Structure formats: structure tokens, C-alpha cells
Amino acid sequence: MAALVDLRSDTVTRPSPAMRKAMAEAEVGDDVYGEDPTVKQLQERVAEIVGTEAALFVPSGTMANQIALRAHTRHGDEVIIGRGAHCWRHESGALAALAGAQTSMVGTDGRFTAAEVRLAFKAVDPYQAATRVVAVENTHNMAGGICWDRTQLAEVIAATHELGMLAHLDGARIWNAAVATGATEKQLAAGFDSISVCLSKGLGAPVGSLVAGSRALVKACHRFRKMYGGGMRQAGILAAAGLYALEHNRSRLGEDHANARAMAEVLANVKGLKVDLGSVQTNIVMIDLERGTPDAIVTPAKAKGVFLGTAGAMRIRAVTHLDVDRAGAMRAAHVIAELAATL
Ligand SMILES: Cc1ncc(COP(=O)(O)O)c(C=O)c1O
């Protein structure tokens, strides 16, 4: 059988031999005591890339988002979130359960405007939740990896600050957004009060995210990291994978975008499927079915060695990454096209 093509997510990559070597050779110490030199190096490197005073290494993107939002809010506060955002949809209700915050959902495809922020903002009075934070996701996962327009982003951040709120960026895939738009990560992160980034998505590290911002924000997040169980000991082994990923796997993300595009162009011409090519801007392809169910494609595709995800009642999601080459992406496209004919 041909090699397996796993398009369920860009989190399924396995560390390469060179990355494993960097991990094995990492200098380590107890990071809960603040003594791991490799973790410190990674934190400094990420702060430098996104242009913040400091950054903090945490086990997951979920923890990075949740401790930042926790640091920005008090119980009973409100967070404005773009529809379908990861920090609302896929983080097990943590915002409500752990931060005690409620959410106000805006926009339609993950993006929203400054006018929508102004409309959603609630004036502080005894009868309403205090709206404290606006959370942006770039690229936006569930909207198909789309990138925010930088003017729109600047307007949203300006409105947020004008209203006395803080702006949080879920930049799990900020690296993809930078490659796709030609802007630097620092430009895309500018103006945000907190930024979360992931090393274990397109960059191919096995574990790890960071939350970046001012020294004061990172100090507050440090306490919540410990409270949420994210203090790690000889974490330099993991940080070394992150440093390796930043150095070697960031600039190649364009290959994943090109593979996603090639796959999408085949699928856009298949009867029974709908692919919005305009939204295929990075490494995610959303495939809408005109009839049938995702299962009718996902299950037989798996038997043919092509693993896909579902993203709704009539939607399949395919994500390209480091461990999928052009031949694999094209094979997947042809398997999906063949199965679509049977719907
Ligand atoms: C946009 C976005 N933010 C945050 C996360 C959470 O990352 P983790 O799985 O490391 O908790 C993900 C995971 O896929 C994501 O897509």
C-alpha cells in the first residue's frame, strides 16, 4: 500500500531525526526553579520574533490562550470572540470553567470588524458583564486557515483599546499567516496585549506553545501556568525541539500552502463537492459536501490510507504539513474525488 497521507491536522507530525538529536543534546535544568537555559533561550527567541518584552513556555496552545485570557479578566467579565474561534469552541469550556468569563460571539467567518466590536462592547454598569478583552485568531482554523487583512486588524485593535479593553491574539498559526501575507510575525502581533503561538502545528515540534507580551503580563501568566498545572521541570528537551522548529521549519511553510492549494484546485472541480478557493490561503482546505455525509468519504478514504477530519455536518477538513509532500496531497485529492462520485 502507498504511504499513509494523514491530513487530519498539522499536529500529527513526528519529530525528525535532526530534531530528536537537538532534543537529546539540550542543556536542561529545573524550569519551575527558572533554571532551564534552553527554555530561557526559546522564550527570548519567541519574544524577539513577535516583538514583545517577554514570553513564557507552556505545554499547549490551549493553556497559552487560557492563561492569557485568565490574566486579562476577572470572574463575570466578558470576552468578545470571533465566531468559531478555538479558544471558545475547542478548549473544553475553559474560559467559562476556569476564568469564569462569558463570551460574546461576533463576525461570521472568524473575522470581524471594529464596528462589530463597538456594537458588542457593554458599558460598565451594575447590570452588565464588563467586556474586557477581544480575542482574534490568525490564521483562523475553523474558517479554513484564512488570514486577517492587516488594515482590518489594526482597526479592531484600535477600537479595542479605545474602549479600554485588551486585545489577545491566538497566533497558533501566526507563522502560516506571516508566510502567506508576506508580513513578519512582529507586524502581525503588533498592538496585541497578549499573543499565543504554537510550535506543535505546522512547525513540527512534538509539544509546546508560548504566551508572549509585556513583562507584567508574562509574570501574571507564570502564576496561572503553575495554577493550571503547566509548570514543567527539565523542559529544555521540549524547548530544544521548538528552537529547532523555528530555525528549520518556518521558512518551508509555503510548501504546505502550495500543496493545500494544488489539492483544493483539483477538488473545486469535482461534482458534489464545494471548495471556496478564496479561503484556501494557507495549509487548510475545507471541503463542503452537496449531499451525503462526511463519514461516507472519511471512512473509505481511511481504508485507502488517506486520513481526513470532519469540521461540521457537511464538511471535511484536510490540513497539509511537514509530513505530506505534493504526491501525497495529490493522491488524497484523487481518493476524495473518486469517493465523491459514489455519494
Ligand atoms: C487556532 C488554534 N489555537 C489553539 C489551539 C490549541 O492548541 P493545543 O492543541 O496545543 O492545545 C489550536 C489547536 O489546534 C488551534 O488550532
The ligand as an ORCA input file, in Angstrom:
! r2SCAN-3c Opt
* xyz 0 1
  C      -6.107     28.171     16.382
  C      -5.723     27.234     17.472
  N      -5.482     27.715     18.693
  C      -5.140     26.926     19.723
  C      -5.004     25.568     19.540
  C      -4.701     24.711     20.741
  O      -3.513     24.055     20.686
  P      -3.253     22.730     21.567
  O      -3.833     21.613     20.801
  O      -1.747     22.698     21.663
  O      -3.893     22.942     22.895
  C      -5.239     25.006     18.285
  C      -5.122     23.544     18.087
  O      -5.338     23.011     17.031
  C      -5.625     25.865     17.222
  O      -5.904     25.389     16.007
*
